[in-house]
Amino acid sequence: MSGSLARQHILVTGGGSGIARAAAERYHAEGACVTILERSASHANDVVSGSGGAIRSIVGDAMDPEVLASAVELASDSGGALHHLTCGVGIFDFYAQIHELSPDGLVAAAGESWRMNVLSALLAVNIAHSSLARGAGSITLTVSESAFNAVGGGVLYGSSKWAVRGMVEHLAAELAPLRVNGVAPGGTSGTRFGGLVALGQTASADAVEGRDQRIARATLLGITADPIDHAGAYRFLADPVDARAVTGMIIRSDAGRRM
């Protein structure tokens, strides 16, 4: 397949479901050699099967440095070069209210939120950096509408995504000439977005009754996005030709979400 993603080697963390899966499948459709890191074996198998075996997977914890190192190695080309990293691991807080939590519960929930939404991306960048440097590569972080407005989650989720928003600019400055950008999706249907184990939140965000209708009413476009609606933003930022001069930027694919 021709095109500027053809033969690009790309790793997507959390690529077994939701927005990260849509991004991985878009990269594959445009000719990239895609590997996903996913902790759910069934989700990983779904992606691999859906691609006819072309997308490769590693099943494991994105917070495990050894697992991440194995994923980077598998995703890189024969010369050890990785051309793009998309960080898609995340966890939701189901609008947890600070004043309703015990101090111990707050400490546990905040630590879990920060580890999954912030540290997982930092660790992936840390471990993938040398391979990305060999590939003159790029990085796309998954931000959120919650990094711009007090919507789409509680303060635990929102503050973690504000941190990821800051990471985009800091890493763009630190890692140049590697390009570092972000996509900030708005509320999205069909993501299998899980909650905080520390707070016993076992359902996915989609289970909240009336969520899709509420999100649509709060957008200028009057829609609730599906994961595939964000994939084009990820594809653009991963493209070494179309996005050659783009770094430190965040694309807000939030359907015009406003306070």
C-alpha positions, 0 to 999 in steps of 0.5 A: 500500500502506498501513502505516508503511513505505509511501512511505518512501525507503530505501537499503540498502548491500550489498543484493544478497545475504544479510541485507541483501537480505532486509531490502531485500526486506522493506522493499519488500514493506511498501511502501517505495521501496527502492534498493540499492547493490551491487558485484556487477552480477549480484546487483543484477540478481537483486534488481531482477528479483525485485521486478519492477523496483520495487527500484532499484539502483546497481552500485558500491563502497560505499567510493567517496564518489561512488558513495555520493552517487549512491546517496543521491540516487537513493534520496531522494524528490523533496525530497531526503529519505531516510527510512532507511539500512541498512548491510549491507556486510561481510566475513568472516575465516574464523576467521583466527588472529593467531599464524599471520599474518605481520606484513605479512599482519596489517596488510593483513587488519586494514585490509581488515576495518576498512574493509569492516565499519566504515568503509563504514558510517561513510562511508555515514552521513557522506554520507547524513546531510543527506538523512536529516535532511531525512527525519527518518530513521533508520539501522540498522547490521549488527552480529553475534553476534561483537560479544557473544561470541568466536564466529562468526569470528576476532579480526579480524572480531570486533573490527570488529563490536565497533566497529560495536556501539560505533558504534550508541551513539555515533551515536545520541548524536551524530545525535539526533533521528535514530534509530540502531540495530543488528541482530546476526545469528547464524550464517546460511545462504545469505549469500554472505559473502565472505572477506578478499582480503588473505588469499586467502579467495575462498570464501563462508562457506557453503562451510565444511563442516558449518557450518550443523549446527555453528551450530544445535547452539550455539543455544538454538533449535537452528536455523541462521537464513536471511537472511529470519529477520532481516528482521523486526528490520530492518523494525521498526527502520526503522518510524517508528511502531513504533520511534519511541521506539527508538534506541541499541539492538541486536536480537540475532537469534542464535537464542539463541547462547551461549558 
